Amino acid sequence: MEIIASAPGKVTLYGEHAVVYGEPAIVSSINKRIYVKCRPRRDNTITISALNLSVPGIILTIDKDGEIKIETDYGRVLSAVSYIKEAIRLTQNYLDIKGGADITVSSEMPVGAGLGTSAAVAVSTIAAYSYSHGYRIPAKEIARLSWETEKTIQGLASPMDSTIATYGGFIYLKYDGKDFDFEPIEDVNELPLVIGYTKRLYKTADMVSKVKNLIDKYPLLGKNVINLIGKIVEMAREALKRNDLTMIGELMNINHGLLETLGVSTKELNHIVYIMRSLGAYGSKLSGAGGGGVAIGVVPRERINEVITALKLIDATPIETSIGGSGLIIEERDG
């Protein structure tokens, strides 16, 4: 039996960075997915084929051991197969099996853009591998194993990306550094969201460290900013339930201002943010760790094409997608 598992990318609507300090965040899946196809083998060999892993400014190298590696335009080196290999290792340990598999991974979104691709790869791999060997791992365990995969490879990861890649939709999440709780935000209308991408200059860990250093230096000011971001998240949860686009946008604007205060935005991200606002967006902000990556805006539907054209003119890459869609999907096909 051949299994195809897919998981979505994500955008952080509110609460990035503050979530590291115990405040809530709101994250949404996007309608761009990672696909992992897995066919079990009779031996214990694992083969991996990686397709369409487009990275802006990509440099491919093959090291002396034959490992294919990708260097992105912001200097981070990623193994094209490390997440898959680690996800399989953790799944084998969890299930106490050693079965082989032929695995193919493909992506509808750029790797390294801050859209949660590593979590989506891990979630899809764990599901495809376990299902192809006859095991049905609960969604909660798939999310946990994916999070463990990210922590092993990156050295630092919150459970937010793995959770949204598994469950999809809109999620409200709190994380205290060890444990976390989340709940879906139900009945949210599809937001008219535009995503603009610019090259990342810094890694997530760099941005997290920068915020920590600022808070350590100015603890009263820093903690007040973090607390305010948490209050924005609480207000945004209610605005999303009411589909109050004006309030949703205004809270994005305030959230972005506070993220600028923490020093995680860039000139290029701000350019995207203010272009969107100048063309009538209800609101816009960076999404994710910052240091480059993506900015998002809630835009009146009749202005979306205009905003997309403007992003292209400033050398930002528009990513056209919808948000709030399905999480992990698993399909079985006869071999």
C-alpha positions as CSV (number, residue, x, y, z in Angstrom):
1,M,0.0,0.0,0.0
2,E,1.3,3.4,-1.0
3,I,0.5,6.3,1.3
4,I,0.5,10.0,0.4
5,A,0.4,12.4,3.4
6,S,0.3,16.1,3.1
7,A,0.4,19.0,5.6
8,P,0.0,22.7,5.2
9,G,2.3,25.6,5.7
10,K,1.3,28.4,8.1
11,V,1.3,32.1,8.9
12,T,1.4,33.6,12.4
13,L,-1.4,36.1,12.6
14,Y,-0.6,37.5,16.0
15,G,1.8,36.8,18.9
16,E,5.2,35.8,17.5
17,H,8.1,36.2,19.9
18,A,5.7,36.9,22.8
19,V,4.7,33.2,22.7
20,V,8.2,32.3,23.9
21,Y,7.4,34.2,27.1
22,G,4.2,32.5,28.0
23,E,1.8,34.8,26.0
24,P,-0.7,33.3,23.5
25,A,-0.4,33.4,19.8
26,I,-2.8,32.8,16.9
27,V,-1.6,30.8,13.9
28,S,-3.4,29.7,10.7
29,S,-2.7,27.1,8.1
30,I,-2.4,28.2,4.5
31,N,-3.5,26.4,1.3
32,K,0.1,25.5,0.3
33,R,1.2,22.0,1.2
34,I,4.1,19.6,1.6
35,Y,3.5,16.1,0.1
36,V,5.2,13.0,1.2
37,K,4.6,9.7,-0.7
38,C,5.7,6.5,1.0
39,R,5.9,3.0,-0.3
40,P,7.1,0.3,2.2
41,R,10.0,-1.9,1.2
42,R,10.8,-5.6,2.0
43,D,14.2,-4.7,3.4
44,N,15.2,-2.0,5.9
45,T,16.5,0.5,3.3
46,I,15.2,4.1,3.3
47,T,15.4,6.0,0.0
48,I,14.4,9.6,-0.3
49,S,13.6,11.7,-3.4
50,A,13.2,15.5,-2.8
51,L,11.3,17.4,-5.5
52,N,10.3,21.0,-6.0
53,L,12.1,22.2,-2.8
54,S,12.5,25.7,-4.3
55,V,14.5,28.1,-2.2
56,P,15.1,31.7,-3.2
57,G,18.8,32.1,-3.8
58,I,19.4,28.4,-3.6
59,I,22.8,26.8,-3.6
60,L,23.0,23.0,-3.9
61,T,26.0,21.2,-2.7
62,I,26.9,17.5,-2.3
63,D,29.3,16.7,0.5
64,K,31.9,14.0,0.7
65,D,29.3,11.5,2.1
66,G,26.9,12.2,-0.7
67,E,24.5,14.3,1.4
68,I,22.6,16.9,-0.6
69,K,22.5,20.2,1.2
70,I,20.7,23.5,0.5
71,E,22.0,26.9,1.4
72,T,19.4,29.6,1.4
73,D,19.7,33.3,0.5
74,Y,19.9,34.2,4.2
75,G,22.9,32.0,5.0
76,R,21.2,29.1,6.7
77,V,22.3,25.6,5.7
78,L,19.6,23.0,5.6
79,S,19.9,19.3,4.8
80,A,17.3,18.6,2.2
81,V,16.6,15.3,3.9
82,S,17.5,15.8,7.5
83,Y,13.9,16.4,8.6
84,I,12.7,13.3,6.8
85,K,15.5,11.2,8.2
86,E,15.0,12.4,11.8
87,A,11.2,12.1,11.6
88,I,11.6,8.5,10.4
89,R,14.1,7.7,13.2
90,L,11.8,9.0,15.9
91,T,8.8,7.2,14.4
92,Q,10.8,3.9,14.2
93,N,11.8,4.3,17.9
94,Y,8.2,5.2,18.8
95,L,6.8,2.2,17.0
96,D,9.8,-0.1,17.7
97,I,10.1,-1.0,14.0
98,K,12.9,-0.9,11.4
99,G,10.9,-1.2,8.1
100,G,12.3,0.3,4.9
101,A,10.5,2.7,2.6
102,D,10.8,4.6,-0.7
103,I,9.9,8.2,0.1
104,T,9.3,11.2,-2.2
105,V,8.7,14.7,-0.9
106,S,7.5,17.7,-2.8
107,S,6.5,21.2,-1.9
108,E,4.1,23.9,-3.2
109,M,5.9,26.6,-1.2
110,P,9.4,27.9,-0.9
111,V,11.6,26.4,1.7
112,G,13.1,28.9,4.2
113,A,10.4,31.5,3.7
114,G,9.1,31.3,7.3
115,L,6.0,29.4,6.2
116,G,6.5,26.3,8.5
117,T,7.8,24.0,5.8
118,S,10.0,22.0,8.2
119,A,7.1,21.1,10.4
120,A,5.0,20.2,7.4
121,V,7.7,17.9,6.2
122,A,8.0,16.2,9.5
123,V,4.3,15.8,10.1
124,S,3.8,14.4,6.6
125,T,6.7,12.0,6.9
126,I,5.7,10.6,10.2
127,A,2.1,10.0,9.0
128,A,3.1,8.5,5.7
129,Y,5.8,6.3,7.1
130,S,3.7,4.9,10.0
131,Y,0.5,4.4,7.9
132,S,2.4,2.6,5.2
133,H,3.6,0.1,7.8
134,G,0.1,-0.4,9.2
135,Y,0.3,1.8,12.2
136,R,-2.3,4.6,13.0
137,I,-0.5,7.1,15.2
138,P,-2.9,9.6,16.9
139,A,-2.7,13.2,15.7
140,K,-1.5,14.4,19.1
141,E,1.5,12.0,18.8
142,I,2.2,13.0,15.2
143,A,2.4,16.6,16.3
144,R,4.6,15.8,19.3
145,L,7.0,13.7,17.2
146,S,7.2,16.5,14.6
147,W,8.0,19.0,17.3
148,E,10.8,16.7,18.6
149,T,12.1,16.4,15.0
150,E,12.3,20.2,14.7
151,K,14.0,20.6,18.1
152,T,16.6,18.0,17.1
153,I,17.4,19.6,13.8
154,Q,17.1,23.3,14.6
155,G,18.1,23.2,18.3
156,L,15.1,25.6,19.0
157,A,11.5,25.3,18.0
158,S,8.1,26.1,19.5
159,P,5.2,23.6,19.2
160,M,3.2,26.1,17.1
161,D,4.3,25.0,13.6
162,S,3.9,21.3,14.3
163,T,0.5,21.8,15.8
164,I,-1.0,23.8,13.0
165,A,0.6,21.5,10.4
166,T,-1.2,18.6,12.0
167,Y,-4.6,20.2,12.8
168,G,-4.9,23.1,10.3
169,G,-7.5,25.8,10.7
170,F,-7.0,28.7,13.1
171,I,-5.4,27.9,16.4
172,Y,-4.9,29.8,19.7
173,L,-1.9,28.4,21.5
174,K,0.0,29.1,24.7
175,Y,3.5,27.7,25.4
176,D,5.4,28.1,28.7
177,G,8.7,26.8,27.4
178,K,7.9,23.2,28.4
179,D,4.3,22.4,28.0
180,F,1.6,23.9,25.8
181,D,-2.2,24.1,25.3
182,F,-4.1,25.0,22.2
183,E,-7.6,25.3,21.0
184,P,-9.1,25.8,17.6
185,I,-10.8,29.1,16.9
186,E,-14.1,27.9,15.3
187,D,-16.3,29.6,12.7
188,V,-13.7,32.0,11.4
189,N,-14.6,33.3,7.9
190,E,-11.8,33.0,5.3
191,L,-9.7,36.1,5.5
192,P,-8.7,38.0,2.4
193,L,-5.0,37.7,3.2
194,V,-2.1,38.6,1.0
195,I,1.4,37.3,1.7
196,G,4.6,39.0,0.6
197,Y,8.0,37.4,0.8
198,T,11.4,39.0,1.0
199,K,14.7,37.2,1.6
200,R,15.6,36.3,5.1
201,L,18.7,37.9,6.5
202,Y,18.7,36.2,9.9
203,K,17.8,32.8,11.4
204,T,14.9,32.4,13.8
205,A,17.4,31.6,16.6
206,D,19.1,34.9,15.9
207,M,15.9,36.9,16.2
208,V,14.8,35.1,19.4
209,S,18.2,35.8,20.9
210,K,18.0,39.5,19.9
211,V,14.6,39.8,21.7
212,K,15.9,38.1,24.8
213,N,18.9,40.4,24.9
214,L,16.7,43.4,24.6
215,I,14.4,42.2,27.4
216,D,17.4,41.4,29.6
217,K,18.7,44.9,29.1
218,Y,15.4,46.7,29.6
219,P,13.3,44.2,31.6
220,L,10.5,46.5,32.5
221,L,10.0,47.9,29.0
222,G,10.5,44.6,27.3
223,K,8.1,42.7,29.5
224,N,5.5,45.4,29.0
225,V,5.8,45.1,25.2
226,I,5.5,41.3,25.5
227,N,2.4,41.7,27.7
228,L,0.8,44.1,25.3
229,I,1.3,41.6,22.4
230,G,-0.5,39.0,24.5
231,K,-3.4,41.4,25.1
232,I,-3.6,42.0,21.3
233,V,-3.9,38.2,20.8
234,E,-6.8,38.0,23.2
235,M,-8.6,40.8,21.4
236,A,-7.8,39.4,18.0
237,R,-9.3,36.0,18.9
238,E,-12.7,37.7,19.5
239,A,-12.4,39.9,16.4
240,L,-11.7,36.8,14.3
241,K,-14.8,35.1,15.7
242,R,-16.9,38.2,14.7
243,N,-15.2,38.6,11.3
244,D,-14.5,42.2,12.3
245,L,-12.0,43.0,9.5
246,T,-11.4,46.5,10.6
247,M,-10.4,45.4,14.1
248,I,-8.5,42.4,12.8
249,G,-6.4,44.8,10.6
250,E,-6.0,47.5,13.3
251,L,-4.7,44.9,15.8
252,M,-2.2,43.7,13.1
253,N,-0.9,47.2,12.7
254,I,-0.4,47.6,16.5
255,N,1.2,44.1,16.7
256,H,3.6,45.1,13.9
257,G,4.6,48.3,15.7
258,L,5.4,46.3,18.9
259,L,7.5,43.9,16.9
260,E,9.4,46.8,15.4
261,T,10.0,47.9,19.0
262,L,11.6,44.6,19.7
263,G,13.8,45.1,16.6
264,V,12.8,42.1,14.6
265,S,11.5,43.8,11.5
266,T,13.6,44.9,8.5
267,K,13.4,47.7,5.9
268,E,12.2,45.2,3.3
269,L,9.5,43.8,5.6
270,N,8.4,47.3,6.5
271,H,8.2,48.2,2.8
272,I,5.8,45.4,2.2
273,V,3.8,46.3,5.3
274,Y,3.4,49.9,4.3
275,I,2.8,49.3,0.6
276,M,-0.2,47.1,1.7
277,R,-1.5,49.8,4.0
278,S,-1.1,52.5,1.4
279,L,-3.3,50.4,-1.0
280,G,-6.1,50.1,1.4
281,A,-5.3,47.1,3.6
282,Y,-7.3,46.8,6.8
283,G,-3.9,46.1,8.4
284,S,-0.6,44.4,7.9
285,K,2.4,43.0,9.8
286,L,5.4,40.8,9.6
287,S,4.6,37.1,10.3
288,G,7.0,34.8,12.0
289,A,10.4,35.4,13.6
290,G,11.3,38.4,11.4
291,G,14.7,39.3,10.1
292,G,13.2,39.0,6.6
293,G,10.7,36.4,5.5
294,V,7.0,37.1,5.1
295,A,4.7,39.9,5.8
296,I,0.9,39.6,5.7
297,G,-2.0,41.9,5.1
298,V,-5.8,41.7,5.3
299,V,-6.8,43.4,2.1
300,P,-10.3,44.2,0.6
301,R,-10.9,41.6,-2.1
302,E,-11.3,44.2,-4.8
303,R,-7.7,45.5,-4.0
304,I,-5.9,42.2,-3.9
305,N,-4.7,42.2,-7.5
306,E,-3.4,45.8,-7.1
307,V,-1.5,44.8,-4.0
308,I,0.0,41.8,-5.6
309,T,1.2,43.9,-8.6
310,A,2.7,46.5,-6.2
311,L,4.6,43.7,-4.4
312,K,6.1,42.6,-7.6
313,L,7.2,46.1,-8.4
314,I,9.2,46.4,-5.2
315,D,10.9,42.9,-5.8
316,A,8.8,41.2,-3.1
317,T,7.4,37.8,-4.0
318,P,3.6,37.5,-3.6
319,I,2.4,34.1,-2.4
320,E,-1.2,33.7,-3.4
321,T,-3.1,31.4,-1.1
322,S,-6.1,31.1,1.2
323,I,-5.8,30.4,4.9
324,G,-7.5,28.3,7.6
325,G,-7.7,25.1,5.5
326,S,-7.2,21.5,6.3
327,G,-4.4,20.1,8.4
328,L,-2.8,16.7,7.9
329,I,-4.5,14.6,5.1
330,I,-3.6,10.9,4.5
331,E,-4.5,9.0,1.4
332,E,-4.1,5.3,0.6
333,R,-3.4,4.0,-2.8
334,D,-3.0,0.4,-4.0
335,G,0.5,-0.3,-5.0
